[in-house]
Amino acid sequence: MILIVGLFILTGCIFVLIVNFLLAKSNLERILYINSLTNLVSLFIVFIGMSHYTRYFIDISIIYLLLSFIATNAYMKFYLKINY
């Protein structure tokens, strides 16, 4: 029951972040929203793994988080080099 409520709350947060991403005016805000969105999607993957009682979803989530972290850092380095 708690897992289902957590999934609904997490889905609501994901939709709020998508709306904020679409309404953002600067690229820096969009980068931060995408980073937050990937963190919530990773948490969503972990919740799905918990509901199916499988552990490999956690491995997929960790790989997804690491790729997201590397991509965000690379894009921020590129963005900051151009604008500042």
C-alpha positions as a Python dict, from the first residue, in 0.01 Angstrom:
ca = {
    (1, 'M'): (0, 0, 0),
    (2, 'I'): (280, 240, 92),
    (3, 'L'): (461, 147, -230),
    (4, 'I'): (158, 238, -440),
    (5, 'V'): (117, 573, -262),
    (6, 'G'): (488, 640, -312),
    (7, 'L'): (457, 564, -683),
    (8, 'F'): (165, 804, -719),
    (9, 'I'): (350, 1081, -535),
    (10, 'L'): (662, 1020, -743),
    (11, 'T'): (462, 1027, -1066),
    (12, 'G'): (305, 1357, -962),
    (13, 'C'): (648, 1505, -892),
    (14, 'I'): (771, 1388, -1233),
    (15, 'F'): (479, 1559, -1407),
    (16, 'V'): (540, 1881, -1211),
    (17, 'L'): (905, 1878, -1316),
    (18, 'I'): (810, 1823, -1680),
    (19, 'V'): (574, 2122, -1669),
    (20, 'N'): (841, 2336, -1503),
    (21, 'F'): (1091, 2225, -1767),
    (22, 'L'): (857, 2331, -2045),
    (23, 'L'): (796, 2670, -1880),
    (24, 'A'): (1163, 2742, -1799),
    (25, 'K'): (1315, 3044, -1967),
    (26, 'S'): (1690, 2988, -1932),
    (27, 'N'): (1901, 2692, -2032),
    (28, 'L'): (2053, 2669, -1686),
    (29, 'E'): (1710, 2608, -1532),
    (30, 'R'): (1637, 2344, -1795),
    (31, 'I'): (1962, 2164, -1715),
    (32, 'L'): (1871, 2156, -1346),
    (33, 'Y'): (1518, 2034, -1420),
    (34, 'I'): (1649, 1755, -1642),
    (35, 'N'): (1895, 1653, -1371),
    (36, 'S'): (1616, 1643, -1111),
    (37, 'L'): (1393, 1455, -1353),
    (38, 'T'): (1654, 1186, -1414),
    (39, 'N'): (1696, 1144, -1038),
    (40, 'L'): (1322, 1095, -994),
    (41, 'V'): (1304, 854, -1288),
    (42, 'S'): (1583, 653, -1129),
    (43, 'L'): (1388, 643, -804),
    (44, 'F'): (1082, 533, -1004),
    (45, 'I'): (1288, 245, -1148),
    (46, 'V'): (1388, 143, -795),
    (47, 'F'): (1022, 149, -685),
    (48, 'I'): (929, -75, -978),
    (49, 'G'): (1209, -312, -882),
    (50, 'M'): (1082, -321, -525),
    (51, 'S'): (731, -402, -641),
    (52, 'H'): (857, -691, -857),
    (53, 'Y'): (1102, -813, -589),
    (54, 'T'): (1398, -803, -828),
    (55, 'R'): (1741, -661, -762),
    (56, 'Y'): (1865, -590, -1113),
    (57, 'F'): (1641, -283, -1136),
    (58, 'I'): (1867, -125, -874),
    (59, 'D'): (2169, -195, -1096),
    (60, 'I'): (1991, -37, -1391),
    (61, 'S'): (1904, 262, -1176),
    (62, 'I'): (2265, 309, -1063),
    (63, 'I'): (2392, 295, -1421),
    (64, 'Y'): (2124, 543, -1527),
    (65, 'L'): (2221, 780, -1244),
    (66, 'L'): (2591, 760, -1331),
    (67, 'L'): (2525, 832, -1698),
    (68, 'S'): (2300, 1121, -1602),
    (69, 'F'): (2565, 1261, -1369),
    (70, 'I'): (2835, 1244, -1638),
    (71, 'A'): (2609, 1398, -1901),
    (72, 'T'): (2501, 1681, -1670),
    (73, 'N'): (2859, 1762, -1575),
    (74, 'A'): (2971, 1759, -1939),
    (75, 'Y'): (2686, 1982, -2049),
    (76, 'M'): (2742, 2223, -1759),
    (77, 'K'): (3112, 2247, -1843),
    (78, 'F'): (3021, 2321, -2205),
    (79, 'Y'): (2749, 2570, -2104),
    (80, 'L'): (2967, 2755, -1854),
    (81, 'K'): (3257, 2777, -2100),
    (82, 'I'): (3036, 2947, -2360),
    (83, 'N'): (2838, 3181, -2135),
    (84, 'Y'): (3085, 3281, -1863),
}
